[in-house]
Amino acid sequence: MESYDDKDARTDASAGASTVATSLVAPTVPAGFEVVGECPLSDVLTKQELKKLIGHKILYAWDDETTYGWFVGRMSNTYISARDFREVPRTNCIVSYNRAETQVKSLHGKVACELSKHLHGIDQWWVLLKKV
């Protein structure tokens, strides 16, 4: 695995967005993948646009009492249950995690997440991965 440390990618449009930036170090990109520098989502996100990411791998930053770091997940669907909305009010998709890949017992299965342009970037909360 290689560390993603491209300073030019940190100065993309999302760097100026008014969000809470992650305090995590730059993610380690899995072998065979690279980070997509430009966010594939528009400022005004549609469900059809989000559905185009289904099946794609992402790195998502976690910073809570049980999970800390960047973890690989796969965008699985855009069906959001009422329970998901209660737990994550701004959720817009479900990301699947595999314990064998994350190496974290608490991060396994489907998790409601928010994927949006203002949260995209290695200095934010998620990045899209593509095969090299």
N, CA, C and O atoms as a Tinker XYZ file with bonds, in Angstrom:
   528  protein
     1  N      0.833000   -1.179000    0.000000    73     2
     2  CA     0.000000    0.000000    0.000000    64     1     3
     3  C      0.877000    1.241000    0.000000    63     2     4     5
     4  O      1.923000    1.275000    0.648000    81     3
     5  N      0.448000    2.247000   -0.722000    73     3     6
     6  CA     1.223000    3.474000   -0.770000    64     5     7
     7  C      0.462000    4.606000   -0.101000    63     6     8     9
     8  O     -0.768000    4.634000   -0.139000    81     7
     9  N      1.165000    5.519000    0.498000    73     7    10
    10  CA     0.530000    6.658000    1.151000    64     9    11
    11  C      0.243000    7.724000    0.110000    63    10    12    13
    12  O      1.076000    8.002000   -0.753000    81    11
    13  N     -0.933000    8.317000    0.195000    73    11    14
    14  CA    -1.315000    9.370000   -0.740000    64    13    15
    15  C     -0.873000   10.692000   -0.149000    63    14    16    17
    16  O     -1.446000   11.160000    0.836000    81    15
    17  N      0.144000   11.296000   -0.745000    73    15    18
    18  CA     0.700000   12.517000   -0.172000    64    17    19
    19  C      0.962000   13.552000   -1.257000    63    18    20    21
    20  O      2.021000   14.179000   -1.279000    81    19
    21  N      0.003000   13.730000   -2.154000    73    19    22
    22  CA     0.149000   14.670000   -3.252000    64    21    23
    23  C     -0.405000   16.025000   -2.821000    63    22    24    25
    24  O     -1.620000   16.200000   -2.732000    81    23
    25  N      0.478000   16.977000   -2.556000    73    23    26
    26  CA     0.047000   18.284000   -2.049000    64    25    27
    27  C     -0.867000   19.015000   -3.021000    63    26    28    29
    28  O     -1.729000   19.783000   -2.594000    81    27
    29  N     -0.693000   18.787000   -4.340000    73    27    30
    30  CA    -1.559000   19.455000   -5.304000    64    29    31
    31  C     -3.005000   19.002000   -5.143000    63    30    32    33
    32  O     -3.927000   19.797000   -5.320000    81    31
    33  N     -3.209000   17.729000   -4.807000    73    31    34
    34  CA    -4.571000   17.226000   -4.643000    64    33    35
    35  C     -5.244000   17.856000   -3.438000    63    34    36    37
    36  O     -6.471000   17.947000   -3.393000    81    35
    37  N     -4.462000   18.294000   -2.460000    73    35    38
    38  CA    -5.028000   18.913000   -1.269000    64    37    39
    39  C     -5.523000   20.332000   -1.550000    63    38    40    41
    40  O     -6.225000   20.903000   -0.716000    81    39
    41  N     -5.186000   20.901000   -2.670000    73    39    42
    42  CA    -5.594000   22.271000   -2.962000    64    41    43
    43  C     -6.744000   22.318000   -3.952000    63    42    44    45
    44  O     -6.944000   23.332000   -4.620000    81    43
    45  N     -7.518000   21.212000   -4.059000    73    43    46
    46  CA    -8.638000   21.222000   -4.987000    64    45    47
    47  C     -9.764000   22.107000   -4.448000    63    46    48    49
    48  O     -9.628000   22.717000   -3.387000    81    47
    49  N    -10.858000   22.172000   -5.173000    73    47    50
    50  CA   -11.958000   23.068000   -4.819000    64    49    51
    51  C    -12.561000   22.756000   -3.457000    63    50    52    53
    52  O    -13.065000   23.658000   -2.788000    81    51
    53  N    -12.518000   21.493000   -3.032000    73    51    54
    54  CA   -13.133000   21.152000   -1.749000    64    53    55
    55  C    -12.356000   21.725000   -0.575000    63    54    56    57
    56  O    -12.911000   21.851000    0.516000    81    55
    57  N    -11.101000   22.072000   -0.763000    73    55    58
    58  CA   -10.287000   22.593000    0.337000    64    57    59
    59  C    -10.822000   23.925000    0.847000    63    58    60    61
    60  O    -10.630000   24.256000    2.017000    81    59
    61  N    -11.491000   24.694000   -0.009000    73    59    62
    62  CA   -12.016000   25.979000    0.408000    64    61    63
    63  C    -13.441000   25.908000    0.931000    63    62    64    65
    64  O    -13.990000   26.912000    1.384000    81    63
    65  N    -14.037000   24.733000    0.872000    73    63    66
    66  CA   -15.422000   24.595000    1.326000    64    65    67
    67  C    -15.509000   24.774000    2.832000    63    66    68    69
    68  O    -14.557000   24.498000    3.562000    81    67
    69  N    -16.660000   25.237000    3.281000    73    67    70
    70  CA   -16.827000   25.459000    4.717000    64    69    71
    71  C    -17.331000   24.170000    5.373000    63    70    72    73
    72  O    -18.527000   24.009000    5.615000    81    71
    73  N    -16.421000   23.278000    5.648000    73    71    74
    74  CA   -16.736000   22.013000    6.295000    64    73    75
    75  C    -15.774000   21.802000    7.446000    63    74    76    77
    76  O    -14.816000   22.554000    7.622000    81    75
    77  N    -16.039000   20.780000    8.218000    73    75    78
    78  CA   -15.119000   20.397000    9.275000    64    77    79
    79  C    -14.140000   19.411000    8.658000    63    78    80    81
    80  O    -14.492000   18.269000    8.363000    81    79
    81  N    -12.926000   19.858000    8.471000    73    79    82
    82  CA   -11.918000   19.003000    7.845000    64    81    83
    83  C    -11.476000   17.926000    8.813000    63    82    84    85
    84  O    -11.476000   18.122000   10.028000    81    83
    85  N    -11.102000   16.793000    8.260000    73    83    86
    86  CA   -10.615000   15.703000    9.086000    64    85    87
    87  C     -9.244000   16.051000    9.662000    63    86    88    89
    88  O     -8.453000   16.752000    9.031000    81    87
    89  N     -8.981000   15.566000   10.836000    73    87    90
    90  CA    -7.660000   15.741000   11.447000    64    89    91
    91  C     -6.811000   14.501000   11.258000    63    90    92    93
    92  O     -5.700000   14.423000   11.782000    81    91
    93  N     -7.323000   13.529000   10.514000    73    91    94
    94  CA    -6.581000   12.304000   10.259000    64    93    95
    95  C     -5.443000   12.564000    9.293000    63    94    96    97
    96  O     -5.495000   13.502000    8.497000    81    95
    97  N     -4.421000   11.739000    9.362000    73    95    98
    98  CA    -3.333000   11.835000    8.395000    64    97    99
    99  C     -3.846000   11.373000    7.039000    63    98   100   101
   100  O     -4.915000   10.769000    6.948000    81    99
   101  N     -3.097000   11.653000    5.999000    73    99   102
   102  CA    -3.496000   11.257000    4.644000    64   101   103
   103  C     -3.723000    9.745000    4.600000    63   102   104   105
   104  O     -3.017000    8.988000    5.266000    81   103
   105  N     -4.704000    9.311000    3.819000    73   103   106
   106  CA    -5.021000    7.878000    3.771000    64   105   107
   107  C     -3.954000    7.057000    3.079000    63   106   108   109
   108  O     -3.193000    7.564000    2.255000    81   107
   109  N     -3.910000    5.778000    3.429000    73   107   110
   110  CA    -3.076000    4.820000    2.726000    64   109   111
   111  C     -3.947000    4.183000    1.660000    63   110   112   113
   112  O     -4.973000    3.575000    1.967000    81   111
   113  N     -3.539000    4.321000    0.417000    73   111   114
   114  CA    -4.326000    3.832000   -0.711000    64   113   115
   115  C     -4.009000    2.355000   -0.939000    63   114   116   117
   116  O     -2.837000    1.982000   -0.998000    81   115
   117  N     -5.032000    1.509000   -1.066000    73   115   118
   118  CA    -4.781000    0.092000   -1.294000    64   117   119
   119  C     -4.025000   -0.144000   -2.607000    63   118   120   121
   120  O     -4.200000    0.590000   -3.579000    81   119
   121  N     -3.195000   -1.167000   -2.612000    73   119   122
   122  CA    -2.445000   -1.524000   -3.822000    64   121   123
   123  C     -3.417000   -1.762000   -4.976000    63   122   124   125
   124  O     -4.468000   -2.379000   -4.799000    81   123
   125  N     -3.057000   -1.269000   -6.151000    73   123   126
   126  CA    -3.889000   -1.438000   -7.334000    64   125   127
   127  C     -4.927000   -0.348000   -7.530000    63   126   128   129
   128  O     -5.699000   -0.388000   -8.487000    81   127
   129  N     -4.950000    0.635000   -6.620000    73   127   130
   130  CA    -5.909000    1.728000   -6.706000    64   129   131
   131  C     -5.188000    3.056000   -6.598000    63   130   132   133
   132  O     -4.043000    3.126000   -6.152000    81   131
   133  N     -5.880000    4.114000   -7.015000    73   131   134
   134  CA    -5.410000    5.474000   -6.795000    64   133   135
   135  C     -6.618000    6.333000   -6.450000    63   134   136   137
   136  O     -7.758000    5.990000   -6.765000    81   135
   137  N     -6.344000    7.453000   -5.798000    73   135   138
   138  CA    -7.400000    8.384000   -5.408000    64   137   139
   139  C     -7.813000    9.216000   -6.615000    63   138   140   141
   140  O     -6.968000    9.712000   -7.361000    81   139
   141  N     -9.115000    9.364000   -6.798000    73   139   142
   142  CA    -9.654000   10.265000   -7.825000    64   141   143
   143  C     -9.580000   11.659000   -7.226000    63   142   144   145
   144  O    -10.259000   11.948000   -6.241000    81   143
   145  N     -8.760000   12.530000   -7.813000    73   143   146
   146  CA    -8.534000   13.857000   -7.249000    64   145   147
   147  C     -9.749000   14.757000   -7.274000    63   146   148   149
   148  O    -10.019000   15.452000   -6.295000    81   147
   149  N    -10.487000   14.759000   -8.367000    73   147   150
   150  CA   -11.650000   15.636000   -8.498000    64   149   151
   151  C    -12.910000   14.882000   -8.107000    63   150   152   153
   152  O    -13.118000   13.746000   -8.532000    81   151
   153  N    -13.732000   15.501000   -7.314000    73   151   154
   154  CA   -14.966000   14.863000   -6.870000    64   153   155
   155  C    -15.884000   14.606000   -8.060000    63   154   156   157
   156  O    -16.099000   15.498000   -8.880000    81   155
   157  N    -16.427000   13.392000   -8.160000    73   155   158
   158  CA   -17.319000   13.076000   -9.276000    64   157   159
   159  C    -18.744000   13.584000   -9.086000    63   158   160   161
   160  O    -19.594000   13.385000   -9.955000    81   159
   161  N    -19.008000   14.232000   -7.969000    73   159   162
   162  CA   -20.355000   14.709000   -7.672000    64   161   163
   163  C    -20.447000   16.218000   -7.870000    63   162   164   165
   164  O    -19.470000   16.943000   -7.681000    81   163
   165  N    -21.634000   16.679000   -8.253000    73   163   166
   166  CA   -21.842000   18.118000   -8.440000    64   165   167
   167  C    -22.236000   18.767000   -7.121000    63   166   168   169
   168  O    -22.485000   18.081000   -6.129000    81   167
   169  N    -22.291000   20.091000   -7.121000    73   167   170
   170  CA   -22.686000   20.832000   -5.914000    64   169   171
   171  C    -24.113000   20.500000   -5.497000    63   170   172   173
   172  O    -24.398000   20.354000   -4.308000    81   171
   173  N    -24.998000   20.381000   -6.464000    73   171   174
   174  CA   -26.383000   20.007000   -6.198000    64   173   175
   175  C    -26.538000   18.559000   -6.654000    63   174   176   177
   176  O    -26.673000   18.268000   -7.843000    81   175
   177  N    -26.515000   17.675000   -5.682000    73   175   178
   178  CA   -26.455000   16.234000   -5.939000    64   177   179
   179  C    -27.827000   15.650000   -6.217000    63   178   180   181
   180  O    -28.792000   15.941000   -5.510000    81   179
   181  N    -27.909000   14.816000   -7.262000    73   179   182
   182  CA   -29.146000   14.096000   -7.554000    64   181   183
   183  C    -28.947000   12.625000   -7.202000    63   182   184   185
   184  O    -27.817000   12.142000   -7.140000    81   183
   185  N    -30.036000   11.927000   -6.975000    73   183   186
   186  CA   -29.959000   10.504000   -6.652000    64   185   187
   187  C    -29.382000    9.717000   -7.832000    63   186   188   189
   188  O    -28.640000    8.756000   -7.629000    81   187
   189  N    -29.712000   10.114000   -9.052000    73   187   190
   190  CA   -29.176000    9.430000  -10.239000    64   189   191
   191  C    -27.653000    9.572000  -10.297000    63   190   192   193
   192  O    -26.950000    8.628000  -10.657000    81   191
   193  N    -27.158000   10.739000   -9.945000    73   191   194
   194  CA   -25.724000   10.989000   -9.939000    64   193   195
   195  C    -25.036000   10.099000   -8.894000    63   194   196   197
   196  O    -23.980000    9.523000   -9.154000    81   195
   197  N    -25.639000   10.000000   -7.737000    73   195   198
   198  CA   -25.096000    9.178000   -6.665000    64   197   199
   199  C    -25.135000    7.697000   -7.038000    63   198   200   201
   200  O    -24.216000    6.949000   -6.705000    81   199
   201  N    -26.186000    7.275000   -7.723000    73   199   202
   202  CA   -26.314000    5.865000   -8.126000    64   201   203
   203  C    -25.178000    5.432000   -9.053000    63   202   204   205
   204  O    -24.858000    4.245000   -9.113000    81   203
   205  N    -24.568000    6.366000   -9.771000    73   203   206
   206  CA   -23.453000    6.030000  -10.663000    64   205   207
   207  C    -22.242000    5.527000   -9.878000    63   206   208   209
   208  O    -21.359000    4.885000  -10.446000    81   207
   209  N    -22.196000    5.815000   -8.574000    73   207   210
   210  CA   -21.076000    5.377000   -7.740000    64   209   211
   211  C    -21.285000    3.992000   -7.127000    63   210   212   213
   212  O    -20.371000    3.444000   -6.510000    81   211
   213  N    -22.483000    3.421000   -7.293000    73   211   214
   214  CA   -22.758000    2.107000   -6.712000    64   213   215
   215  C    -21.763000    1.095000   -7.277000    63   214   216   217
   216  O    -21.562000    0.999000   -8.488000    81   215
   217  N    -21.150000    0.349000   -6.368000    73   215   218
   218  CA   -20.158000   -0.652000   -6.736000    64   217   219
   219  C    -18.727000   -0.158000   -6.682000    63   218   220   221
   220  O    -17.795000   -0.962000   -6.698000    81   219
   221  N    -18.535000    1.159000   -6.618000    73   219   222
   222  CA   -17.189000    1.733000   -6.578000    64   221   223
   223  C    -16.632000    1.722000   -5.155000    63   222   224   225
   224  O    -17.368000    1.861000   -4.179000    81   223
   225  N    -15.323000    1.554000   -5.068000    73   223   226
   226  CA   -14.656000    1.593000   -3.766000    64   225   227
   227  C    -14.337000    3.037000   -3.392000    63   226   228   229
   228  O    -14.026000    3.876000   -4.237000    81   227
   229  N    -14.430000    3.287000   -2.082000    73   227   230
   230  CA   -14.084000    4.598000   -1.543000    64   229   231
   231  C    -13.209000    4.400000   -0.310000    63   230   232   233
   232  O    -13.161000    3.311000    0.264000    81   231
   233  N    -12.522000    5.461000    0.087000    73   231   234
   234  CA   -11.887000    5.530000    1.392000    64   233   235
   235  C    -12.714000    6.528000    2.183000    63   234   236   237
   236  O    -12.983000    7.633000    1.711000    81   235
   237  N    -13.116000    6.140000    3.384000    73   235   238
   238  CA   -13.946000    6.994000    4.224000    64   237   239
   239  C    -13.243000    7.186000    5.558000    63   238   240   241
   240  O    -12.752000    6.222000    6.146000    81   239
   241  N    -13.192000    8.420000    6.037000    73   239   242
   242  CA   -12.522000    8.735000    7.305000    64   241   243
   243  C    -13.487000    8.511000    8.466000    63   242   244   245
   244  O    -14.617000    9.000000    8.460000    81   243
   245  N    -13.016000    7.764000    9.458000    73   243   246
   246  CA   -13.803000    7.506000   10.665000    64   245   247
   247  C    -13.064000    8.087000   11.850000    63   246   248   249
   248  O    -11.856000    7.906000   11.997000    81   247
   249  N    -13.806000    8.789000   12.696000    73   247   250
   250  CA   -13.222000    9.397000   13.886000    64   249   251
   251  C    -14.266000    9.398000   14.994000    63   250   252   253
   252  O    -14.902000   10.415000   15.270000    81   251
   253  N    -14.429000    8.240000   15.622000    73   251   254
   254  CA   -15.345000    8.147000   16.750000    64   253   255
   255  C    -14.730000    7.279000   17.840000    63   254   256   257
   256  O    -13.558000    6.912000   17.755000    81   255
   257  N    -15.507000    6.953000   18.855000    73   255   258
   258  CA   -14.949000    6.246000   20.003000    64   257   259
   259  C    -14.507000    4.810000   19.705000    63   258   260   261
   260  O    -13.701000    4.256000   20.452000    81   259
   261  N    -15.012000    4.199000   18.636000    73   259   262
   262  CA   -14.631000    2.823000   18.325000    64   261   263
   263  C    -13.778000    2.671000   17.070000    63   262   264   265
   264  O    -13.082000    1.668000   16.913000    81   263
   265  N    -13.826000    3.645000   16.188000    73   263   266
   266  CA   -13.154000    3.513000   14.898000    64   265   267
   267  C    -12.435000    4.812000   14.551000    63   266   268   269
   268  O    -13.031000    5.889000   14.579000    81   267
   269  N    -11.153000    4.699000   14.227000    73   267   270
   270  CA   -10.361000    5.880000   13.889000    64   269   271
   271  C     -9.445000    5.545000   12.723000    63   270   272   273
   272  O     -8.652000    4.606000   12.800000    81   271
   273  N     -9.553000    6.308000   11.649000    73   271   274
   274  CA    -8.684000    6.112000   10.494000    64   273   275
   275  C     -9.478000    6.105000    9.199000    63   274   276   277
   276  O    -10.689000    6.326000    9.183000    81   275
   277  N     -8.764000    5.846000    8.119000    73   275   278
   278  CA    -9.365000    5.757000    6.787000    64   277   279
   279  C     -9.592000    4.284000    6.474000    63   278   280   281
   280  O     -8.700000    3.458000    6.666000    81   279
   281  N    -10.802000    3.957000    5.987000    73   279   282
   282  CA   -11.127000    2.566000    5.710000    64   281   283
   283  C    -11.776000    2.436000    4.338000    63   282   284   285
   284  O    -12.538000    3.300000    3.903000    81   283
   285  N    -11.451000    1.320000    3.665000    73   283   286
   286  CA   -12.008000    1.041000    2.348000    64   285   287
   287  C    -13.413000    0.490000    2.510000    63   286   288   289
   288  O    -13.660000   -0.422000    3.298000    81   287
   289  N    -14.325000    1.067000    1.744000    73   287   290
   290  CA   -15.695000    0.584000    1.686000    64   289   291
   291  C    -16.145000    0.558000    0.240000    63   290   292   293
   292  O    -15.444000    1.039000   -0.651000    81   291
   293  N    -17.304000    0.002000    0.017000    73   291   294
   294  CA   -17.868000   -0.046000   -1.338000    64   293   295
   295  C    -19.267000    0.574000   -1.276000    63   294   296   297
   296  O    -20.105000    0.173000   -0.469000    81   295
   297  N    -19.497000    1.551000   -2.137000    73   295   298
   298  CA   -20.799000    2.201000   -2.229000    64   297   299
   299  C    -21.802000    1.134000   -2.673000    63   298   300   301
   300  O    -21.681000    0.596000   -3.774000    81   299
   301  N    -22.796000    0.821000   -1.823000    73   299   302
   302  CA   -23.672000   -0.298000   -2.159000    64   301   303
   303  C    -25.061000    0.093000   -2.644000    63   302   304   305
   304  O    -25.600000   -0.568000   -3.532000    81   303
   305  N    -25.661000    1.152000   -2.088000    73   303   306
   306  CA   -26.976000    1.558000   -2.590000    64   305   307
   307  C    -27.371000    2.932000   -2.056000    63   306   308   309
   308  O    -26.664000    3.539000   -1.252000    81   307
   309  N    -28.524000    3.400000   -2.530000    73   307   310
   310  CA   -29.025000    4.708000   -2.094000    64   309   311
   311  C    -30.353000    4.578000   -1.354000    63   310   312   313
   312  O    -31.025000    5.576000   -1.093000    81   311
   313  N    -30.725000    3.349000   -1.019000    73   311   314
   314  CA   -31.943000    3.154000   -0.224000    64   313   315
   315  C    -31.622000    3.473000    1.232000    63   314   316   317
   316  O    -30.761000    2.835000    1.838000    81   315
   317  N    -32.310000    4.451000    1.783000    73   315   318
   318  CA   -32.066000    4.890000    3.155000    64   317   319
   319  C    -33.315000    4.614000    3.988000    63   318   320   321
   320  O    -34.406000    5.071000    3.647000    81   319
   321  N    -33.157000    3.877000    5.064000    73   319   322
   322  CA   -34.285000    3.572000    5.943000    64   321   323
   323  C    -34.521000    4.725000    6.922000    63   322   324   325
   324  O    -33.671000    5.600000    7.089000    81   323
   325  N    -35.681000    4.709000    7.556000    73   323   326
   326  CA   -36.000000    5.719000    8.566000    64   325   327
   327  C    -34.994000    5.646000    9.713000    63   326   328   329
   328  O    -34.598000    6.677000   10.256000    81   327
   329  N    -34.585000    4.452000   10.077000    73   327   330
   330  CA   -33.591000    4.275000   11.140000    64   329   331
   331  C    -32.262000    4.918000   10.753000    63   330   332   333
   332  O    -31.624000    5.587000   11.566000    81   331
   333  N    -31.846000    4.702000    9.483000    73   331   334
   334  CA   -30.596000    5.316000    8.997000    64   333   335
   335  C    -30.666000    6.834000    9.120000    63   334   336   337
   336  O    -29.706000    7.467000    9.559000    81   335
   337  N    -31.804000    7.424000    8.733000    73   335   338
   338  CA   -31.960000    8.885000    8.815000    64   337   339
   339  C    -31.927000    9.384000   10.261000    63   338   340   341
   340  O    -31.407000   10.465000   10.539000    81   339
   341  N    -32.483000    8.594000   11.175000    73   339   342
   342  CA   -32.429000    8.993000   12.585000    64   341   343
   343  C    -30.994000    8.984000   13.096000    63   342   344   345
   344  O    -30.591000    9.874000   13.845000    81   343
   345  N    -30.221000    7.973000   12.689000    73   343   346
   346  CA   -28.843000    7.849000   13.166000    64   345   347
   347  C    -27.886000    8.799000   12.454000    63   346   348   349
   348  O    -26.964000    9.332000   13.071000    81   347
   349  N    -28.101000    9.013000   11.160000    73   347   350
   350  CA   -27.238000    9.890000   10.351000    64   349   351
   351  C    -28.162000   10.792000    9.517000    63   350   352   353
   352  O    -28.472000   10.456000    8.374000    81   351
   353  N    -28.604000   11.923000   10.068000    73   351   354
   354  CA   -29.612000   12.760000    9.402000    64   353   355
   355  C    -29.260000   13.207000    7.987000    63   354   356   357
   356  O    -30.165000   13.418000    7.180000    81   355
   357  N    -27.990000   13.356000    7.661000    73   355   358
   358  CA   -27.609000   13.826000    6.327000    64   357   359
   359  C    -27.189000   12.693000    5.395000    63   358   360   361
   360  O    -26.614000   12.934000    4.334000    81   359
   361  N    -27.480000   11.464000    5.797000    73   359   362
   362  CA   -27.082000   10.319000    4.978000    64   361   363
   363  C    -27.740000   10.362000    3.602000    63   362   364   365
   364  O    -28.870000   10.827000    3.456000    81   363
   365  N    -27.016000    9.871000    2.598000    73   363   366
   366  CA   -27.590000    9.781000    1.250000    64   365   367
   367  C    -27.223000    8.472000    0.558000    63   366   368   369
   368  O    -27.599000    8.250000   -0.593000    81   367
   369  N    -26.488000    7.602000    1.256000    73   367   370
   370  CA   -26.125000    6.320000    0.655000    64   369   371
   371  C    -25.721000    5.324000    1.739000    63   370   372   373
   372  O    -25.552000    5.668000    2.909000    81   371
   373  N    -25.577000    4.091000    1.305000    73   371   374
   374  CA   -25.125000    3.021000    2.185000    64   373   375
   375  C    -23.787000    2.527000    1.653000    63   374   376   377
   376  O    -23.647000    2.227000    0.468000    81   375
   377  N    -22.808000    2.446000    2.548000    73   375   378
   378  CA   -21.475000    1.949000    2.207000    64   377   379
   379  C    -21.279000    0.613000    2.923000    63   378   380   381
   380  O    -21.550000    0.495000    4.118000    81   379
   381  N    -20.808000   -0.385000    2.187000    73   379   382
   382  CA   -20.554000   -1.707000    2.760000    64   381   383
   383  C    -19.095000   -1.835000    3.143000    63   382   384   385
   384  O    -18.205000   -1.457000    2.381000    81   383
   385  N    -18.857000   -2.372000    4.330000    73   383   386
   386  CA   -17.508000   -2.615000    4.828000    64   385   387
   387  C    -17.353000   -4.096000    5.124000    63   386   388   389
   388  O    -18.302000   -4.764000    5.534000    81   387
   389  N    -16.142000   -4.602000    4.911000    73   387   390
   390  CA   -15.827000   -5.992000    5.154000    64   389   391
   391  C    -14.749000   -6.055000    6.231000    63   390   392   393
   392  O    -13.681000   -5.463000    6.078000    81   391
   393  N    -15.025000   -6.767000    7.313000    73   391   394
   394  CA   -14.085000   -6.849000    8.430000    64   393   395
   395  C    -12.711000   -7.352000    7.986000    63   394   396   397
   396  O    -11.693000   -6.912000    8.521000    81   395
   397  N    -12.669000   -8.261000    7.022000    73   395   398
   398  CA   -11.385000   -8.772000    6.529000    64   397   399
   399  C    -10.571000   -7.659000    5.875000    63   398   400   401
   400  O     -9.341000   -7.686000    5.901000    81   399
   401  N    -11.252000   -6.694000    5.297000    73   399   402
   402  CA   -10.569000   -5.580000    4.635000    64   401   403
   403  C    -10.263000   -4.439000    5.605000    63   402   404   405
   404  O     -9.202000   -3.820000    5.519000    81   403
   405  N    -11.191000   -4.156000    6.531000    73   403   406
   406  CA   -10.990000   -3.036000    7.450000    64   405   407
   407  C    -10.126000   -3.415000    8.650000    63   406   408   409
   408  O     -9.478000   -2.556000    9.248000    81   407
   409  N    -10.116000   -4.700000    9.003000    73   407   410
   410  CA    -9.400000   -5.181000   10.193000    64   409   411
   411  C     -9.948000   -4.561000   11.479000    63   410   412   413
   412  O     -9.242000   -4.477000   12.484000    81   411
   413  N    -11.211000   -4.129000   11.441000    73   411   414
   414  CA   -11.859000   -3.518000   12.599000    64   413   415
   415  C    -13.180000   -4.248000   12.830000    63   414   416   417
   416  O    -14.049000   -4.277000   11.959000    81   415
   417  N    -13.314000   -4.833000   14.013000    73   415   418
   418  CA   -14.509000   -5.618000   14.328000    64   417   419
   419  C    -15.791000   -4.800000   14.235000    63   418   420   421
   420  O    -16.817000   -5.300000   13.776000    81   419
   421  N    -15.734000   -3.542000   14.670000    73   419   422
   422  CA   -16.934000   -2.705000   14.697000    64   421   423
   423  C    -17.320000   -2.143000   13.326000    63   422   424   425
   424  O    -18.405000   -1.582000   13.176000    81   423
   425  N    -16.454000   -2.284000   12.337000    73   423   426
   426  CA   -16.735000   -1.726000   11.009000    64   425   427
   427  C    -16.901000   -2.866000   10.008000    63   426   428   429
   428  O    -16.003000   -3.185000    9.228000    81   427
   429  N    -18.092000   -3.466000   10.067000    73   427   430
   430  CA   -18.411000   -4.593000    9.198000    64   429   431
   431  C    -19.897000   -4.523000    8.863000    63   430   432   433
   432  O    -20.735000   -4.364000    9.751000    81   431
   433  N    -20.211000   -4.642000    7.597000    73   431   434
   434  CA   -21.605000   -4.582000    7.177000    64   433   435
   435  C    -21.930000   -3.275000    6.486000    63   434   436   437
   436  O    -21.044000   -2.586000    5.979000    81   435
   437  N    -23.204000   -2.944000    6.472000    73   435   438
   438  CA   -23.670000   -1.744000    5.761000    64   437   439
   439  C    -23.852000   -0.586000    6.728000    63   438   440   441
   440  O    -24.447000   -0.730000    7.796000    81   439
   441  N    -23.320000    0.577000    6.325000    73   439   442
   442  CA   -23.335000    1.760000    7.178000    64   441   443
   443  C    -23.877000    2.943000    6.385000    63   442   444   445
   444  O    -23.470000    3.172000    5.247000    81   443
   445  N    -24.786000    3.686000    6.981000    73   443   446
   446  CA   -25.319000    4.899000    6.361000    64   445   447
   447  C    -24.253000    5.989000    6.416000    63   446   448   449
   448  O    -23.669000    6.245000    7.470000    81   447
   449  N    -24.002000    6.630000    5.271000    73   447   450
   450  CA   -22.969000    7.667000    5.177000    64   449   451
   451  C    -23.472000    8.812000    4.312000    63   450   452   453
   452  O    -24.443000    8.675000    3.568000    81   451
   453  N    -22.794000    9.936000    4.427000    73   451   454
   454  CA   -23.047000   11.062000    3.525000    64   453   455
   455  C    -21.873000   11.186000    2.576000    63   454   456   457
   456  O    -20.733000   11.371000    3.003000    81   455
   457  N    -22.153000   11.084000    1.293000    73   455   458
   458  CA   -21.155000   11.360000    0.265000    64   457   459
   459  C    -21.609000   12.614000   -0.456000    63   458   460   461
   460  O    -22.692000   12.637000   -1.042000    81   459
   461  N    -20.799000   13.650000   -0.419000    73   459   462
   462  CA   -21.129000   14.897000   -1.090000    64   461   463
   463  C    -19.844000   15.582000   -1.510000    63   462   464   465
   464  O    -18.758000   15.243000   -1.040000    81   463
   465  N    -19.984000   16.540000   -2.393000    73   463   466
   466  CA   -18.817000   17.238000   -2.921000    64   465   467
   467  C    -18.056000   17.985000   -1.826000    63   466   468   469
   468  O    -16.825000   17.976000   -1.816000    81   467
   469  N    -18.778000   18.632000   -0.902000    73   467   470
   470  CA   -18.096000   19.422000    0.124000    64   469   471
   471  C    -17.381000   18.560000    1.167000    63   470   472   473
   472  O    -16.598000   19.084000    1.960000    81   471
   473  N    -17.636000   17.251000    1.180000    73   471   474
   474  CA   -16.934000   16.347000    2.107000    64   473   475
   475  C    -15.856000   15.525000    1.414000    63   474   476   477
   476  O    -15.202000   14.699000    2.052000    81   475
   477  N    -15.664000   15.742000    0.117000    73   475   478
   478  CA   -14.718000   14.955000   -0.674000    64   477   479
   479  C    -13.316000   15.539000   -0.622000    63   478   480   481
   480  O    -13.151000   16.756000   -0.703000    81   479
   481  N    -12.319000   14.700000   -0.491000    73   479   482
   482  CA   -10.915000   15.117000   -0.532000    64   481   483
   483  C    -10.121000   14.480000    0.598000    63   482   484   485
   484  O    -10.681000   14.100000    1.627000    81   483
   485  N     -8.825000   14.370000    0.400000    73   483   486
   486  CA    -7.994000   13.737000    1.428000    64   485   487
   487  C     -7.860000   14.590000    2.672000    63   486   488   489
   488  O     -7.385000   14.114000    3.703000    81   487
   489  N     -8.272000   15.838000    2.590000    73   487   490
   490  CA    -8.295000   16.683000    3.783000    64   489   491
   491  C     -9.720000   16.805000    4.327000    63   490   492   493
   492  O     -9.982000   17.613000    5.218000    81   491
   493  N    -10.623000   16.011000    3.794000    73   491   494
   494  CA   -12.018000   16.008000    4.231000    64   493   495
   495  C    -12.368000   14.612000    4.749000    63   494   496   497
   496  O    -11.652000   14.082000    5.599000    81   495
   497  N    -13.467000   13.996000    4.252000    73   495   498
   498  CA   -13.976000   12.772000    4.861000    64   497   499
   499  C    -14.109000   11.581000    3.939000    63   498   500   501
   500  O    -14.316000   10.467000    4.421000    81   499
   501  N    -13.999000   11.764000    2.633000    73   499   502
   502  CA   -14.057000   10.589000    1.761000    64   501   503
   503  C    -13.391000   10.895000    0.425000    63   502   504   505
   504  O    -13.324000   12.045000   -0.007000    81   503
   505  N    -12.906000    9.848000   -0.211000    73   503   506
   506  CA   -12.366000    9.956000   -1.563000    64   505   507
   507  C    -12.793000    8.730000   -2.353000    63   506   508   509
   508  O    -12.952000    7.637000   -1.811000    81   507
   509  N    -12.973000    8.945000   -3.644000    73   507   510
   510  CA   -13.284000    7.852000   -4.556000    64   509   511
   511  C    -11.985000    7.197000   -4.996000    63   510   512   513
   512  O    -10.983000    7.876000   -5.223000    81   511
   513  N    -12.006000    5.876000   -5.115000    73   511   514
   514  CA   -10.838000    5.140000   -5.588000    64   513   515
   515  C    -11.104000    4.628000   -6.999000    63   514   516   517
   516  O    -12.245000    4.334000   -7.357000    81   515
   517  N    -10.046000    4.525000   -7.793000    73   515   518
   518  CA   -10.172000    3.884000   -9.109000    64   517   519
   519  C     -8.991000    2.941000   -9.294000    63   518   520   521
   520  O     -7.897000    3.168000   -8.778000    81   519
   521  N     -9.250000    1.879000  -10.045000    73   519   522
   522  CA    -8.196000    0.898000  -10.325000    64   521   523
   523  C     -7.158000    1.509000  -11.246000    63   522   524   525
   524  O     -7.489000    2.286000  -12.142000    81   523
   525  N     -5.893000    1.152000  -11.022000    73   523   526
   526  CA    -4.827000    1.632000  -11.897000    64   525   527
   527  C     -4.391000    0.553000  -12.849000    63   526   528
   528  O     -3.497000    0.774000  -13.666000    81   527
